């Protein structure tokens, strides 16, 4: 058991070292040239390739593989993406599915050297979590504007990561944004916490299954009912 733990720690350390070098090199280049790239193309050119390599490094060093079920359900039009939140793995992986894409993030992430500076180039919806009312107004305002421009918006309605097997209460922000914008919701469920548990340094080998549901229509519907339907679908997919 001790030898196995040492091996897992070593593999995790190697993963973070290589990811850090990759992140510094990739983002340094785009910090210099990013403004010359049209805004709607920055996600596909900057974020998606970086995220694909991050997911690949997870596989090489940590033994984390994955499969996607329901990829055909991804709509051609922009949508509000709602996913459960278990680890950092899904924040990497979900950036590879749809482009252009924006994500609701905590504002502090923009201050991380290299990563945060480059992230600021791709239209994130950065909020101050200490002011929930102001944050909601900002999400609705900027999120609606981005959806009209063809960006999909990724939201983790649980707010914070939950252990695998648990599904937290969903905030209604994603549903309200979808209703106000007249956009569909794309529900996504996954078990990434089995391999990359929240608040755990060690990453464990395993297989992540990503379930993509059929888009949920919002026209003429009440946002609370939509939010409940989305959460129930994710709960069922994880069961």
C-alpha positions, -999 to +999 in steps of 0.1 A: +000+000+000+028+024+009+047+017-024+015+023-043+009+056-026+045+067-034+039+057-071+007+077-072+023+107-057+053+105-080+030+103-111+009+132-098+040+154-093+053+146-128+019+155-142+019+189-125+055+196-135+049+189-172+015+207-171+032+237-156+059+238-182+034+233-210+011+261-196+039+286-192+052+280-228+018+279-245+003+309-227+035+330-229+033+329-266-004+338-267-001+366-242+021+383-267+000+376-298-035+369-284-049+404-291-041+400-328-065+369-329-102+377-335-120+373-302-144+345-314-114+324-326-093+327-295-110+299-276-104+274-305-068+286-310-057+292-275-078+273-250-089+241-267-054+229-278-041+237-243-069+217-227-065+187-251-029+184-240-038+187-203-063+159-207-036+138-226-011+145-198-037+132-173-039+100-193-001+096-197+010+104-162-020+096-141-037+069-161-070+088-164-089+077-195-123+088-207-152+081-230-180+103-243-216+092-245-241+114-264-217+136-283-243+138-311-265+158-287-242+189-289-262+215-308-248+236-336-262+268-320-247+284-289-262+271-256-258+271-219-237+242-207-246+229-173-224+202-157-218+187-123-186+197-106-162+171-091-126+180-100-104+201-122-104+174-148-138+185-162-127+221-164-100+210-188-121+185-207-152+206-213-131+232-230-124+207-258-161+200-266-175+233-278-160+264-293-162+294-289-170+290-253-170+312-222-170+300-186-182+315-153-151+316-131-141+332-098-123+364-105-091+354-086-082+329-114-073+358-136-045+367-113-027+334-117+006+340-136+005+329-173-027+308-170-049+336-157-034+362-180-041+341-211-075+332-197-084+368-197-081+369-235-110+345-241-140+364-226-144+346-193-173+357-170-152+364-140-173+371-108-167+381-072-183+353-052-186+374-021-213+395-038-239+370-050-264+396-062-240+416-082-224+384-096-258+372-108-265+405-126-231+403-143-236+367-154-269+375-169-256+406-187-223+393-200-236+358-205-266+370-227-242+392-247-218+363-254-246+339-263-259+363-289-224+365-303-223+327-307-204+317-276-217+289-255-215+295-217-203+269-193-217+270-157-212+247-127-244+253-108-231+235-076-206+263-072-180+242-055-167+207-062-185+178-047-171+143-039-180+116-064-214+101-056-227+134-044-247+161-062-251+195-046-279+220-048-281+238-081-282+275-083-307+288-108-283+312-126-278+289-156-315+283-161-323+320-158-296+329-183-309+303-208-345+315-204-336+352-207-315+345-238-339+320-254-312+294-256-312+256-249-294+240-219-269+212-226-267+190-195-235+171-189-227+145-162-194+128-154-176+108-126-142+126-128-141+127-090-134+090-089-100+096-104-094+133-094-112+138-061-118+173-048-093+186-023-069+157-030-035+161-045-032+125-056-047+115-090-057+079-093-059+058-125-094+052-137-120+057-164-142+088-167-175+085-184-189+118-197-227+118-205-240+145-227-278+148-226-302+160-252-306+198-251-333+211-228-357+236-244-364+267-224-389+287-246-421+295-227-410+276-196-403+286-160-367+287-150-371+267-117-388+238-135-359+238-161-333+239-133-350+209-116-352+190-149-315+196-156-305+185-121-327+154-122-312+144-156-276+147-142-286+128-111-300+100-131-270+099-154-247+095-124-268+068-108 
